[in-house]
Amino acid sequence: MQSMGYDTETEICILNKKDVTMSRGKKDREEITNTEEVKETEVSDEMEKAEDSEKAEDDKKPEETKETDDKHVSLYVQEPFIDPSVYRQRRKRRIIRTVTIAVVATLLAVYIGGVLFCRWRRVLPWAAAAFALYIGGGLFHMHRFGANTTINGRNVVGKSVQSVEDMLLSDARKYTLDIKFKDSDFTFVLGDADSDVALTDSVDTLLKKHSPFLWFVNSFHSYDYKIDYTVNCDREKLEACLQASPALDRASMTESKDAKVVLEDGEAKVIPEETGTKLDTAKLYDKVINALKNYDTTLDVEAEECYIPAHILADSESILKTKEDADAFVDIEAVYDFGSYTYTIPKEELTKMAYVSSDGSIQISRSNVEAYVEKFKEKFTTADTDREFTTHDKKTILVHGGYYGWVIDAETEAEELYDLLSKKKSFTKEPACKRRGYALCAQNDIGSTYVEVDLTNQHVYYYQNGRLKWDSDCVSGQTPGHKTPGGLYGLTYKKMHATLIGEDYETPVTYWMPFNGGIGLHDANWRGKFGGEIYTYSGSHGCVNLPPSKAGELYEYVEAGMPIVCYWRDEVTFVNK
């Protein structure tokens, strides 16, 4: 078969692999070849009939006959089996038809023009002017944009393709990217980086979207087009431009902080990680280049995660485990037992004595324990201090003097407390003391069970749990060198059948209750009277003398350590009278 080239008339045929289609094509080819003198119209009709017949035949075939053995249909270009002379005849006919139409149209235009010239000679100049204007507008709009046209928001009416391209590229080089850092902002100007900018689309393509000779119709519509840019940045120049930002000053960058657990304010707290200002500059440059390519107007550095993050996050397994251990430590109950009073170390103080180490373990600070014990000592060492005391007649006085009270041994207590806290378990302990009081409460160390000796009125009272249980007149010392001293003391001990020995006396007593060295409460069977002014002329050597029966009753009530409050009313300070 003779090789034939393809023109616009070349047909794409979908052929089934069945022999039916091929035989039909051969038959048509034989008919055309054997009939060289057939008329052009008959050939054309025959071809059309053949195509229609093939289509109809294909449509009538069942779906299964259209399938190939492998259930695929091939799509390829099929050579038309038509003699080349047929195509030459067709082109000739078209040329003749076109020329004929053009000649007829010209003759018609001339005829109509002549008629109009003859009948409307006055209108013709205006018509000619309008026609010239129309033609001129068409010629103008072949190279320039029409009314109501914008590209990237810029008015391009009357502008040529080249001028529009120059304008858009000029705008592109003025493009700025606002880079938002954590502590500052920086505006990057594309032109500063000497970057190459190109348009992604052709402006000429947009111009050709509208027929120039329809310019009058197009003027009644608005057209808004957008053309993107491509940016080719020189990385070194880009980095040099960005270095002008204060945010890229390495000296001012701060490291990110890992999440951690702290003990403070009586609780275990998780301090979340904190992103610093130290930048991953390579990542930042990549993000900027990408923003330029996308022609973005802003870049949030933090949102783009360009800062070097912390290594340990708040929800990490290590933080959660440390938090659990810290909570367990905070739950410790550290209790001091003063006998009549207990004191629990506040959580706020407890958390000050511990810290979370770098490995996540809970450690005790020896120095902080010592500092706490010093405050504990100041709070609970009551000896040698003034205390408020309410007398039997409801007067509030400040009692001073005496040795009674608590004295905390700070050094010993700090060591004991450190060891107990290190075990991270609850405990109850007695404070390490150099001297102990009988009682302790939130207000004072006298408590509600005590012996009150009103030396001015020569009377003794015993209160038990705040209620008067016993009282008696007495005789104290008053003569020079034997005055009974005021102050707050503790009962040293009690003993029956003791002998009191002084410089010039040796006196046996049945009930002996000392509280201030050799001074104490005891029976005085040699006296017939007690109270009143006896102490002024026949007082004791300093002891508090009691009637024997009363001394025996008191002996049964008191015990070692019990507070003994002695006072002369003219020697104390009254808080209220």
C-alpha positions in Angstrom: 0.0 0.0 0.0 1.2 3.5 -0.9 2.3 5.6 2.1 0.1 8.6 2.7 0.6 11.6 4.8 -2.0 13.0 7.3 -3.7 16.3 7.0 -6.5 17.9 9.0 -8.9 15.4 7.6 -7.1 12.4 9.1 -9.5 10.3 11.0 -9.0 8.6 14.4 -10.8 5.4 14.3 -11.5 3.1 17.2 -11.2 -0.4 15.7 -12.2 -3.7 17.2 -9.8 -6.5 16.8 -12.6 -8.5 15.0 -12.3 -9.2 11.3 -15.7 -7.7 10.6 -14.4 -4.1 10.8 -11.2 -4.9 8.7 -13.2 -6.5 5.9 -15.5 -3.5 5.7 -12.5 -1.2 5.4 -11.0 -3.4 2.6 -14.3 -3.4 0.7 -14.5 0.4 0.8 -10.9 0.7 -0.3 -11.5 -1.6 -3.4 -14.5 0.4 -4.4 -12.6 3.7 -4.3 -9.5 2.3 -6.1 -11.5 0.6 -8.9 -13.6 3.7 -9.5 -10.9 6.4 -10.3 -13.4 8.4 -12.4 -16.1 8.5 -9.8 -17.3 11.9 -9.0 -16.1 13.8 -6.0 -19.5 14.1 -4.5 -20.1 10.3 -4.8 -16.8 9.6 -3.1 -17.6 11.9 -0.3 -21.0 10.5 0.2 -19.6 7.0 0.1 -17.1 7.8 2.9 -19.8 9.3 5.0 -22.1 6.4 4.5 -19.3 4.0 5.4 -18.5 5.9 8.7 -22.2 6.0 9.6 -22.6 2.4 8.8 -19.6 1.5 11.1 -20.9 3.5 13.9 -24.4 2.0 13.6 -22.9 -1.5 13.4 -20.8 -0.9 16.5 -23.8 0.5 18.4 -25.8 -2.6 17.5 -23.2 -5.1 18.7 -23.6 -6.6 22.1 -21.3 -5.4 24.8 -19.5 -8.7 24.9 -18.5 -8.6 21.2 -16.8 -5.3 21.7 -14.4 -6.7 24.3 -11.1 -8.1 23.3 -9.7 -11.3 24.6 -8.1 -9.3 27.4 -11.1 -7.0 27.9 -9.2 -3.9 26.7 -9.9 -1.5 23.7 -7.0 -0.1 21.7 -7.0 3.6 20.8 -4.7 4.4 17.9 -4.6 6.5 14.6 -6.0 4.6 11.6 -4.9 5.5 8.1 -7.9 6.5 6.0 -8.1 4.3 2.9 -8.8 7.2 0.5 -6.8 8.3 -2.5 -4.9 11.5 -2.0 -6.6 13.1 -5.0 -9.8 13.2 -3.0 -8.2 15.6 -0.5 -6.8 17.8 -3.3 -10.3 18.0 -4.8 -11.8 19.0 -1.4 -9.2 21.8 -0.9 -9.8 23.1 -4.3 -13.6 23.2 -3.7 -13.0 25.2 -0.4 -10.8 27.8 -2.2 -13.3 28.2 -4.9 -16.2 28.6 -2.4 -14.2 31.1 -0.3 -13.2 33.2 -3.3 -16.8 33.1 -4.6 -18.2 34.3 -1.3 -15.6 37.1 -1.0 -16.3 38.3 -4.6 -20.1 38.2 -4.0 -19.7 40.0 -0.7 -17.5 42.7 -2.2 -19.9 43.3 -5.1 -22.8 43.4 -2.7 -21.0 45.9 -0.5 -20.1 48.1 -3.5 -23.7 47.9 -4.7 -25.1 48.8 -1.3 -22.5 51.5 -0.9 -23.4 53.0 -4.2 -27.1 53.0 -3.3 -26.4 54.6 0.0 -24.1 57.1 -1.6 -26.8 58.1 -4.0 -29.6 58.2 -1.5 -27.9 59.2 1.7 -24.9 61.3 0.8 -25.3 63.3 4.0 -25.2 60.2 6.2 -22.3 58.6 4.5 -19.6 60.8 6.1 -20.9 59.9 9.6 -21.2 56.3 8.8 -17.7 56.3 7.3 -16.4 58.0 10.4 -18.1 55.4 12.6 -16.8 52.6 10.5 -13.3 54.1 10.7 -13.6 54.5 14.4 -14.7 50.9 14.8 -11.9 49.6 12.6 -9.4 51.9 14.4 -10.6 50.6 17.8 -10.2 47.0 16.6 -6.7 47.7 15.3 -5.9 49.5 18.6 -7.1 46.6 20.7 -5.1 44.1 18.8 -2.1 45.3 20.8 -3.6 47.0 23.9 -6.0 46.1 26.7 -9.5 47.3 26.6 -11.7 49.2 29.1 -12.4 47.9 32.6 -9.4 45.5 32.6 -7.1 44.9 35.6 -4.3 42.5 36.2 -3.2 41.8 39.8 -5.3 44.8 40.8 -3.5 47.2 38.5 -5.3 49.1 35.8 -4.0 48.1 32.4 -6.5 49.9 30.1 -4.7 51.1 27.0 -1.4 49.5 27.9 0.6 47.2 25.7 1.7 43.8 26.6 5.3 44.9 27.1 4.4 47.8 29.3 2.1 45.6 31.4 4.9 43.1 31.8 7.3 45.8 32.8 4.8 47.2 35.3 4.1 43.8 36.9 7.7 42.9 37.2 8.5 46.3 38.7 5.7 45.6 41.3 7.1 42.2 42.0 10.6 43.6 42.8 8.9 46.0 45.3 7.3 43.0 47.0 7.9 42.8 50.7 7.7 39.9 53.1 6.9 40.8 56.8 8.8 38.3 59.0 7.3 38.1 62.5 9.9 37.0 65.1 9.0 36.4 68.8 10.5 39.7 70.0 10.6 41.8 66.8 9.4 42.1 63.2 11.5 42.4 60.0 10.5 43.5 56.6 12.3 41.7 53.7 12.3 43.5 50.3 12.6 41.2 47.4 14.7 43.7 45.4 17.3 43.9 48.1 18.2 40.3 47.5 18.8 40.9 43.7 16.4 38.0 42.9 15.2 37.0 39.5 11.5 37.5 39.0 9.4 36.1 36.2 5.7 35.9 35.3 4.2 32.4 35.4 1.7 33.3 32.6 2.0 35.3 29.4 0.3 38.7 29.4 -0.1 38.3 25.6 -2.4 35.2 26.3 -4.7 37.4 28.4 -4.8 40.0 25.6 -5.9 37.3 23.1 -8.7 36.2 25.3 -10.9 38.8 23.6 -11.5 39.6 20.0 -10.1 43.0 19.2 -13.0 43.8 16.9 -15.5 43.2 19.7 -13.9 46.0 21.7 -17.1 47.9 21.8 -19.1 45.0 23.3 -16.2 44.1 25.7 -16.3 47.7 27.1 -19.5 46.9 28.9 -17.9 44.2 31.0 -15.2 44.1 33.7 -12.2 41.8 33.6 -9.9 41.1 36.5 -7.0 38.8 35.9 -4.3 37.4 38.2 -0.8 36.4 37.2 1.6 34.7 39.6 5.3 35.2 39.8 8.2 32.8 40.0 11.2 33.9 42.2 14.7 32.6 41.8 16.6 33.7 44.9 20.3 33.7 45.4 20.6 32.0 48.9 23.7 33.8 49.9 22.3 37.2 49.1 19.0 36.2 50.8 20.9 35.2 54.0 22.9 38.4 53.9 19.7 40.5 53.8 18.2 38.5 56.7 21.3 39.0 58.8 20.2 42.7 59.1 17.4 41.5 61.5 18.2 41.9 65.2 16.5 38.5 65.7 19.4 36.8 64.0 22.0 38.3 66.3 23.3 35.1 67.9 24.5 37.0 71.0 20.9 37.9 71.8 19.4 34.5 71.2 18.2 32.5 74.2 18.1 28.7 74.6 14.8 26.9 74.9 14.0 25.6 78.4 13.1 22.1 79.1 9.9 21.3 81.1 10.6 20.5 84.7 9.0 19.7 88.0 9.5 22.0 91.0 8.5 21.9 94.6 7.1 25.3 95.7 4.2 26.8 97.6 3.3 23.5 99.1 2.8 21.6 95.9 4.5 19.9 93.1 4.2 21.9 89.9 5.1 21.1 86.3 6.7 24.1 84.6 6.1 23.7 80.9 8.8 23.9 78.3 9.6 27.3 77.0 10.8 28.0 73.5 13.7 30.4 73.4 14.8 32.7 70.6 17.6 30.6 69.2 16.9 30.0 65.5 17.4 27.1 63.2 18.7 29.4 60.6 18.8 26.8 57.8 15.1 26.1 58.3 14.3 29.8 58.5 16.0 30.4 55.1 14.1 27.6 53.6 10.8 28.9 54.9 11.6 32.4 53.6 12.5 31.1 50.1 9.3 29.1 50.1 7.3 32.1 51.1 8.9 34.1 48.3 8.0 31.5 45.8 4.4 31.5 47.0 4.5 35.3 47.0 3.2 35.3 50.7 3.1 38.6 52.4 3.8 37.4 56.0 5.8 34.7 57.7 5.3 33.8 61.3 8.6 32.3 62.4 7.2 30.8 65.6 4.2 29.2 63.8 6.6 27.8 61.2 8.6 26.2 64.1 11.9 27.8 63.2 13.0 28.2 66.8 15.1 25.3 68.2 12.6 23.6 70.6 13.1 22.2 74.1 14.2 18.6 74.4 12.0 17.6 77.3 8.3 18.4 77.1 5.7 18.7 79.8 3.9 15.5 78.7 7.0 13.4 78.5 7.2 10.2 80.4 10.1 11.4 82.6 8.2 14.5 83.7 5.1 12.5 84.5 7.1 10.1 86.6 8.9 12.9 88.5 5.6 14.6 89.1 4.2 11.5 90.7 7.2 11.2 93.0 7.0 14.9 93.9 3.3 14.6 94.8 4.1 11.6 97.0 6.7 13.7 98.9 4.2 16.6 99.3 1.7 14.2 100.9 4.2 13.4 103.7 2.8 14.3 107.2 5.7 15.6 109.3 4.4 16.0 112.9 6.1 17.3 116.1 4.7 16.0 119.4 5.1 18.4 122.4 3.0 16.2 124.7 -0.1 18.4 125.1 0.3 19.9 121.6 1.2 18.7 118.2 2.6 20.7 115.3 2.6 19.6 111.6 5.2 21.1 109.3 3.2 23.2 106.8 3.4 22.0 103.2 4.9 25.3 102.2 7.8 24.7 104.5 8.1 21.1 103.6 8.6 21.9 99.9 11.3 24.4 100.7 13.4 21.7 102.2 13.4 19.5 99.1 14.2 19.9 95.4 14.0 18.0 92.1 17.5 17.0 90.9 18.6 17.0 87.3 17.9 13.2 87.1 14.3 13.7 88.3 14.8 12.4 91.8 13.6 14.1 95.0 16.5 15.3 97.1 16.6 17.0 100.5 18.5 20.2 101.0 20.5 20.0 104.2 21.1 23.8 104.3 17.3 24.4 103.8 16.6 22.0 106.6 18.9 23.8 108.9 17.4 27.1 107.9 13.9 25.7 108.7 15.0 24.4 112.1 16.3 27.8 113.1 12.9 29.3 112.4 11.4 26.3 114.3 13.7 27.1 117.3 12.6 30.7 117.3 9.0 29.7 117.3 9.0 27.1 120.0 11.9 28.2 122.3 9.9 30.0 125.0 12.3 30.1 127.9 13.5 33.6 128.9 10.6 35.3 127.1 7.7 37.3 128.4 4.3 35.6 128.3 0.8 36.9 128.8 -0.9 35.3 131.8 -4.5 35.8 133.0 -4.7 36.0 136.8 -7.4 34.5 139.0 -9.1 37.9 139.1 -9.1 38.1 135.2 -6.2 40.5 134.9 -3.8 40.0 132.0 -0.2 40.5 132.9 3.2 40.0 131.3 5.1 37.4 133.3 8.9 37.7 133.0 11.9 36.1 134.7 12.3 32.4 135.6 13.7 29.5 133.6 10.5 27.8 132.6 10.0 27.0 129.0 11.1 25.1 125.9 14.6 25.3 124.5 15.0 23.6 121.1 18.4 21.9 120.4 18.7 23.2 116.8 21.8 21.3 115.8 20.4 17.9 116.9 17.0 18.6 115.5 18.3 19.5 112.1 20.2 16.2 111.8 17.2 14.2 112.9 14.8 16.0 110.6 17.1 15.6 107.6 17.3 11.9 108.1 13.5 11.5 108.4 12.7 13.6 105.4 15.3 11.6 103.3 13.2 8.5 103.8 10.2 10.3 102.2 7.7 8.9 104.6 5.4 10.4 107.1 6.6 10.5 110.7 5.8 11.9 114.2 8.6 12.9 116.5 9.4 14.7 119.7 11.5 17.8 119.1 15.1 17.6 120.2 15.2 19.9 123.3 17.8 21.2 125.8 14.9 22.0 128.1 11.2 21.2 128.0 8.1 22.9 129.2 5.1 21.2 130.8 2.7 22.2 128.2 2.5 24.0 124.9 -0.3 25.5 122.9 -0.6 27.9 120.1 -0.7 30.9 122.3 1.7 30.1 125.2 3.6 27.4 127.0 1.8 27.7 130.3 -1.3 25.9 129.3 -4.4 25.5 131.3 -3.0 23.4 134.2 -0.7 25.4 136.5 0.0 26.8 140.1 -0.5 30.5 140.5 1.2 32.3 143.4 -0.1 35.8 144.0 2.8 37.0 146.3 1.2 40.4 146.8 -2.0 38.9 148.2 -0.2 35.9 149.8 -2.5 33.4 148.2 -1.9 30.2 146.1 -4.2 28.8 143.3 -4.2 25.6 141.5 -6.0 25.4 138.1 -6.7 22.1 136.3 -7.7 22.3 132.7 -8.7 25.9 133.1 -10.8 25.4 136.3 -9.9 26.4 139.8 -9.3 23.1 141.7 -7.6 24.3 144.9 -6.5 27.5 146.7 -4.9 28.5 150.0 -3.4 31.3 151.9 0.4 31.2 152.2 3.4 33.0 153.7 6.3 33.9 151.5 9.7 35.4 152.1 10.0 39.2 152.5 12.8 40.0 154.9 16.0 41.4 153.4 17.8 38.7 151.4 14.9 36.3 151.5 12.3 37.8 149.2 10.5 35.2 147.1 11.4 36.1 143.5 8.7 36.4 140.8 8.9 34.6 137.5 7.8 31.5 135.7 9.2 28.2 136.8 8.5 24.5 136.5 8.0 22.1 139.4 11.4 20.4 139.7 10.0 17.3 141.5 7.9 16.4 144.5 9.0 14.5 147.6 7.5 13.5 151.0 9.4 13.8 154.2 12.3 16.0 153.2 14.6 18.1 155.4 15.2 21.7 154.4 18.7 22.9 155.3 19.8 26.4 155.3 22.6 28.6 156.8 20.9 28.9 160.1 18.2 26.2 160.0 17.4 22.6 159.4 13.7 22.0 159.1 11.9 18.7 158.3 8.7 18.9 156.1 6.2 16.4 155.0 5.4 17.7 151.5 8.3 19.2 149.5 7.6 20.7 146.1 10.7 22.7 144.8 10.5 24.9 141.7 13.3 27.5 141.9 16.4 25.9 143.1 16.0 25.6 146.9 12.8 27.5 146.8 9.6 25.5 146.8 6.1 24.9 148.2 5.9 23.0 151.4 3.9 22.5 154.7 4.7 24.7 157.7 3.3 23.0 160.8 5.1 25.5 163.0 2.8 28.3 161.9 -0.7 28.9 163.2 -1.7 31.6 160.7 -1.2 32.2 157.0 -1.9 35.0 154.6 -2.3 38.7 155.3 0.8 40.7 156.3 2.7 38.0 158.1 5.3 37.8 155.3 6.3 41.4 156.1 7.6 40.7 159.6 7.8 36.9 159.9 8.3 35.6 156.4 10.1 32.6 155.2 13.6 32.3 153.8 12.0 32.4 150.3 9.8 29.3 150.2 6.0 29.4 150.0 4.7 28.1 153.3 1.3 26.3 153.3 -1.0 24.9 156.0 -0.1 21.2 156.3 -3.5 19.9 155.2 -3.6 22.2 152.2 0.0 21.3 151.3 -1.0 17.6 151.3 -3.9 18.3 149.0 -1.7 20.3 146.6 0.9 17.5 146.7 -1.6 15.1 145.2 -2.4 17.4 142.3 1.0 18.6 141.1 3.6 16.8 139.1 7.1 17.5 137.8 7.3 20.1 135.1 4.1 21.8 135.9 4.2 25.6 135.5 4.5 27.7 138.8 3.6 31.3 138.1 4.9 33.7 140.8 4.4 37.4 140.7 4.4 40.6 142.7 1.8 42.9 141.3 4.0 45.9 141.5 6.7 44.2 139.5 4.6 43.0 136.5 3.1 44.8 133.5 -0.6 44.8 133.2 -1.9 44.3 129.7 -5.4 45.2 131.0 -6.6 46.2 134.4 
